[in-house]
Amino acid sequence: MLRRNVNNKERLNGNADIKTSNNITKAQSNLRNINAELQNATKYSTHRLWTRAVIATSLMVVVYFYSQQRHSKETKFALAKEKLPLRIEKFECSNGYKAEISRYPNCVPKKCGRFVSDQLVENDEVEVLLDLASKILSMAGSSGGASVLNLHTGALSYKEQFVNAYRVPKVVAELKQYQLGIYNSVKNKIKEAIAEQFEIPASSLYLTDPTFFSRLTNATAKTMNDEYWHEHVDKDTYESFHYTSLLYLNTYQKDYRGGRFIFIDGNDDNPTKSAIEPKKARVSAFTSGAENLHHVEQVIEGERYAITISFTCDPDQAIPDLQIKNYN
């Protein structure tokens, strides 16, 4: 897109103008085609997909307090400048989590907790996943600050609603088998790490829904789904969750400002914040009960990309590994 002695300059500029005009016309045509496909996908998305996607996102605000109202101490659990093979903290499980997970004896952790590792996933793997997510979300995306792409259900944020990504041909065209292979491989690495750190057999863990890409920005919230900054407990929001993990696809203070992940420990009278600064290829994982109340700070500038990869102990709540779906 850069423009590069005097007699030929006019002719060159004229050619460049024609080429630029053609490129703009082509780009506008592509955008119109994508928009038409998205509108069509909106029309044909099933009620079940819509309901499931809305519930999965909007329930995040059911259990919350505004962190701005808290006067609390803060510790740094993981800084972006650090290279962490493993940092882990163990503590007692909340009573509700302990009671519920006891129905799955092989899946009960010795202790609850949280950990961070910068050595589970390769940068090259993250590049592939980031490229996939950013391309698809650039075709659609929420009008507000939180956009979601769930490749398992097809749920894709579009303006103030969700569409079925698999009914948008230009979205499907972006999906390649090698990308899905990397996606599944990364999921398995994280699953094995959770099993090892919480001392349970990996065979007792199952991928569950929702598992999704997210893009967070500073855009004004248009719906409750865009209000991603409220404190919540994953087990209260998503009943199937027992272990939650996140893979960060880009880096705090480099690619965006704001957007730290904050755990709230202690009690209401004396809370303590424990902050994770997202970093490309960093994995964080934690038990999904009330012992890990948390929220994400609002993004001030830039775009924050991550994947939430969730696991259940209940085989009835399991979802299969990702495969390309064809609705055409």
N, C-alpha and C positions, 0 to 999 in steps of 0.2 A: 504493500500500500504506500511505500515511499515513492516520490516523484524525482526522477533524476535529471555547442558551443553554439552560435547564435542563429545562423542561417537555418538550422534544422529544428530549432527549438519550437517554432510555431507549429510545424507539422507534427512533431512528437507530442506536443501538448494537445493538439487536436485529436490525435489517435488515442491519447490517454483519456481525453474527455469522453470520446465515443465508447471506449472500453469500460470506463467507470460507469457511464450511463447504462450500458448493457448489463453490467454486474449488478447495479442497483435495481434495475428492472427485474432481473432474474431473482435477486434476493427478495424483492417485494412479492414476486409471484410465489416463491417458496413459502414465505411467511403466510400468504393467503391460503395456500394449500394446507399448511399445517393447521392453521386456524379452522379451516373447514373440516378437517379430519377430527380435530378436538371437539368441535360443535357436534359432529356426527356421533362421536364416542359418547358425548354427554347424553344424546338422545337415546342411545341404545344401551347405556350402562344399566345393569340390573339393579333392582331395588335392594337386593341382598348385598351387593358390593357397596352400594352407597351407604346403607345402614351400618355395615360392619366398619367401613373406613371412618365414618363420622364418629361412631362410638369409640373406636380405638384412639382417636385423637382428642375428642372433646372431653372425655372422661378424665383427662389429665388435670383438669381444673377442679375436680370434685373435692379433693383433700388438699387445701393449700392455706398458707399465710403469706402476706407480703414480706419479703426479706428486708425491704426498706424500713419496715417498722421494727426490726430487731436491732437491738444495740448489743452486739456480740463481739467476742474475740475472734480472730482468724488465724489459722495455721495454714501453711502451704504443704499440701500432701504431695504435689508433683508440679515442678516448675517446667516451663517449656525449654529452658536452657539446660536442663538436666538430661542425661542419658541413663535411663534406669533399666537395668536388667530385671529387677523386681523390687517393688516396695509393697509391703502388705501389712495390714492391721487387722487383728482379730479381736472379737468381743462377743458378749452374750447375744443370743438371738432375742428378738422381741417375743413376748408370750404368744401373740396371735400367729406369728410365723412359725414358731416352734410347734404349736398345736396343729396347724394345718399341714405342715410338711411331714409330720410324724406318720401320716397315712402312707408314706412312701419310704419305708425304713432304709432302703439302700441309698437313698438320696439325701439323708439328713447330714448336714455338715457337723464336724466336730465342734466348731464354733462358727458363728457368722462373721462377716467382715467385708473387706474391700481390698482390691489390689490394683496396681498399675504396672505395666511392663512395656518397654520400648523395643523389645527384642523378639516378639512373637511373629510379627508380620513384616515383610520386606517392603521397602519403599517402592520397588517396581510393581508390586501387587497393588499397593495403594494408588499408584498412578493410573493403573487400568480402571480401578473402581471409581476414582474421582472423575476420570474422563467420561465414563459411562453415565454417572449421575448428573454431572454438569451439563452434558449434551441434552439429555432427556428433559431435565428440569428447565433448561433454557427454552425448550419448545412450549412449555406449559407453565406451571408454577402458580403459587397462590398470589392473590392481589395483596395479601398481608405479608407478615414477616416470616411465616413458617410454611415451607413447602415439603411435601412428602412424596416419596416414590416407593411403593411396596411391590416388588417384583413377584411376590408369592400370590397376592390377590389381584394384582393389576391396578390397585388404587394409586392414582396420580392426581396431585393437586392441580386444579385449573381454575383460576380466578377465585371465586368464593365457594367452590364445590369440588367434587372429585369426579374423575372420569376413569374409564377402564383403559389403561395404557395399551392393552393388547388389541383394542379396536382402533388404534391410531397407527396406520401403516408406517409412517415415518419414524415412529417410536420403535416399533418392532424391528425396523431395518437397522437400528443402532445396536441391537442385541446380537452378540456373537457367542458361539459356543465356548471359545477360550475364556471369555469374560466370566461366563457362568461357572466354568471350571475353577477359576481363581476365587470367585465368590464362595463356592462350596468348600474349597480348600482352606480359605481363611476362617470360615465358620468352624471347621473341624479343629484347626489349631487352637482357637479360642475355647472351644468345648473341652479339649484335652487339658488346657491350662486351668480352667475352672475346676475340673475334676481333681487335678493334682493339688491345687492350693486349698481346696475345701475337703480334701481327703474322702472323696466318694468315687465309685466306679464311673467311668465315662459312659458306660452302657446304660446308666440310670438317667441320663440327660437326653432330652429331646428338644429339637428346635421347635419353637412355638410362634404363634401370631399375636401381635404384629412384630415383624422383623422388617426394617425399612431404612432407606436412605432419608436424610433430612438436610435441608438447606435453610439456614436461619439468617435473616437480615434485619436491618433497622426499619424496615417499612412499617407503617402504621397498621396495627391489627384491624382487620375487617370483620373477622368472626372470632368466636371463642377459640377455635382451633389455632388461631395465630398467636394466642397468648401463652407462649411456651415458657414463660419465666416464673410461673407460680410453683411454690413448694408442693411436693406430692410424694406419696409412697407408691412404688410400682405395683406392689401386691394389691393395693386398694384400687388402683386404676385398671390394672389388667389381671384378672383373677388367675389366669393360667401361669403367670410368671413365678418362678422360684429363684432363678439366677439371671441377672441382667448384665449385658456387656455392651460397650461402645468401642468402635474403632474410629478414631479421628482421621479424617482425610486431608486436613490442612491445619495450619499452625496459628495459634493465638499470637497477636501482636505483629505477625508477619503478613498474614492474609486477611486478618480482621481484628477489630478491637472489641472488647467485651466478650461475652459468650463463654466465660469460665463455668465449669461444673462445680457446684457447691453442695457439700454435705452439711446438714445441720445436726449437730450432736448436742448432748446435754438436755436440759429441760427448758421450758419457756422462760423461767426466771433467770437462767444462766446459760444461754446457748453458746455454742462454739461453732464457727464455720471452719470447714476443712476444704481447701480449694485445689482443684485439679485444673491446670492450664493445658488445654488441648494442644496436641502436637501431632504432626503428620506421622502416621503409623503407630501412634500410641494406643494401647488397649487399656481400658479400665473395666473392671468387673466387680460385682458385689451381689450379696444376697438381697433379695427383692422385698424384704419385710420392712417394718417400721423402724428397725435399727438403722436404716439407710435413707431417712428422709432427705430430700435433695431438691435442687432446682438448677436451672441454667440462667446465668445472668443475661440480660438483654444485650444483643449485639449493637454496637454503636456505629460501626463502619465495616464495610466489606461483607463477605459471605462465608459463613461457617458450615462446613460439610462434615457429616459423620454418618455412620451406620449403627443403628441399634440392633443388636443381635440377641434375642431372648431365648431362654431355655426353661422348660418345664420338667417336672418329675412325673407328670401324669401322661402316660402313653396315649390316652384318649384325646389329649390336647396337642398332640404332635402334628407337625406339618412336614411334608416331604422336602427333600433337597430341591433346589431351584432347577427348573427346566424351561426351555423356551416354549411358550404357549402360542398356539396358532388358532385364532378365531375366524380366519378368513376362508 
